Each structure stands twice: as structure tokens, then as C-alpha cells.
Amino acid sequence: MPGIFVVIPTYNEADNLPLMAAELWALNIGGLVAVVVDDNSPDGTGLIADELAVQRPGSLFALHRPRKEGLGAAYICGFQWALQHGADVVFQMDCDFSHSPEHIPQMLYELRDCDVVVGSRYVGGGQIDERWGTGRYLLSWWANAVYSRFLLNMKVKDATAGFKCWRADVLRSINLERISSFGYSFQFEMAYIAEKLGYCIKEIPIYFEDRRIGHSKLTIPIKIEAALRTWLILWQYRQLTPEQRLPLLEKPVVAGATGERGEHSAHS
């Protein structure tokens, strides 16, 4: 049975996390494991993750980081843990239901013929929540269709998409240690590296729902940082080629894993 790991970073998602876990388990996908990476949420999200791990041992693991250190750092922590515990497939998604678990079966199906599947707002059939204002839509469109894609010469239409399904061997070959983006720019840095290394990326349309509970964490400073980092990413990977994929080692065989707070506290 393949190891399918779903990495979910959390910060103040106490209301969303139990609902997200329930929807993931309702998919009834054999081998699916949720990996919650919590940045010491003040609202107790980490404690809820621990409780869920006890309720469904082996189906959810809680990783605890001491402080909020950025979305990208949380994803790298979760990716590395999944790879160390025998992952064959690794998903990344938000906990706020902007990424619906209902797309996971199709993304798994599409992965048969490619290396990375992207849940995309900007391919045919993709949609954005009707509650988005014109300004927010235009900013997102400009960041993807104009700024990131034009500057980095990317083929992926939703360059900043956070809903992805990776073959584990792709993540192993990328060298996660070299990722320089710990914030929002992590999304297009990873997509850019995958393209430069010659991997096949397929986009499928999704409905991108505005978060159901809570408030967006995408602040103006984060957006500015992402815009500036695009130039650094362009320079950093200017000479990257498929020949620079890391050689693949034998996949680790793991007899068991636990999700206790002490054992799996992670620092990125």
C-alpha cells in the first residue's frame, strides 16, 4: 500500500483542523496520513492535533515547532518528516478549506502520468470564490499570469498555488536544504525548481474557496517580500538543469512512527 502523506501547516486553525481531518478520513484512501505542522498556535491548534493523533493513531501525526517561522519552513519540515517515514506521495495543502480534500482522489489519479499535480485556479474550469473583490482577484492574476510567470518564464499557470501533489522521489531529488524561501514565495520557488529540473507538472482545475473560518494570513509585507524574492529566485537557479537532480537513495523502510510532542518537535 503506498504511503500518501498530506502535509498541513497550521497557525491558529483550532476551528478548522478537526473538520479538515474528518474530511480527509472520509475519503477512505488506504495509506493516507495527515501530517500537521503547527507553529505553536496561541489558540491551541497543536493540542487539538495531539488529540486527533490519539483518536486515529497512524492516521495523523502532529509536528510541533517552537514559533511561527514561515509557511515554507513549515512545509519543508513536513516534507522531510514524510520522506523519512517512507512516503511515496506527498500532498501540500492549507487547513482553511481554500483547498478542498475532494480534489485529492483526482490528483492521485493524474499523478500516474506526471511528477507533480497542481490544483490550479487559472486553467480551464478553475474557479475563485465569488466573494473575492476585484482588487484581490487582479492582484492574484497579476502575481501569477504576469509577474512570476513572465519573470521566471514558467509554464505553470498558477505559479503561487499551494495545493500540490508530489511524487516523493521528486522531493528527494530537489534538495530541500537549498530552498531559500520561508514565506509565501516558497510556492513558486518549488514550482520553478521542479520545472528547471525537467519534471512533468500537470495542472487540474479546482474551485478555490475563501477560508471558511478565521482571517487570511497573507499580509501586505508578506506580499512585498514574495515580489522581491522572485528576483533572488531567478538569480539563484539561473543555471539549474535536470542533470543537477540529486541521486535517489533507497526509500527508507519504517516499521512504525509516533507523533508525540517531544519526539517530533522540529526546528527549521
HELIX and SHEET records of a PDB file:
HELIX    1   1 ASN A   16  ALA A   26  1                                  11    
HELIX    2   2 THR A   45  GLN A   55  1                                  11    
HELIX    3   3 LEU A   71  GLN A   84  1                                  14    
HELIX    4   4 PRO A  101  HIS A  103  5                                   3    
HELIX    5   5 ILE A  104  GLU A  110  1                                   7    
HELIX    6   6 LEU A  111  ASP A  113  5                                   3    
HELIX    7   7 THR A  134  TRP A  141  1                                   8    
HELIX    8   8 TRP A  142  SER A  148  3                                   7    
HELIX    9   9 ARG A  149  LEU A  152  1                                   4    
HELIX   10  10 ALA A  168  ILE A  174  1                                   7    
HELIX   11  11 LEU A  176  ARG A  178  5                                   3    
HELIX   12  12 PHE A  186  LYS A  196  1                                  11    
HELIX   13  13 ILE A  220  GLN A  236  1                                  17    
HELIX   14  14 PRO A  242  GLN A  244  5                                   3    
SHEET    1   A 7 LEU A  60  HIS A  64  0                                        
SHEET    2   A 7 LEU A  32  ASP A  38  1                                        
SHEET    3   A 7 ILE A   4  THR A  10  1                                        
SHEET    4   A 7 VAL A  89  GLN A  92  1                                        
SHEET    5   A 7 LYS A 164  ARG A 167 -1                                        
SHEET    6   A 7 VAL A 116  SER A 120 -1                                        
SHEET    7   A 7 ILE A 201  PRO A 205  1                                        
SHEET    1   B 2 GLN A 127  ILE A 128  0                                        
SHEET    2   B 2 TYR A 207  PHE A 208  1                                        
END                                                                             
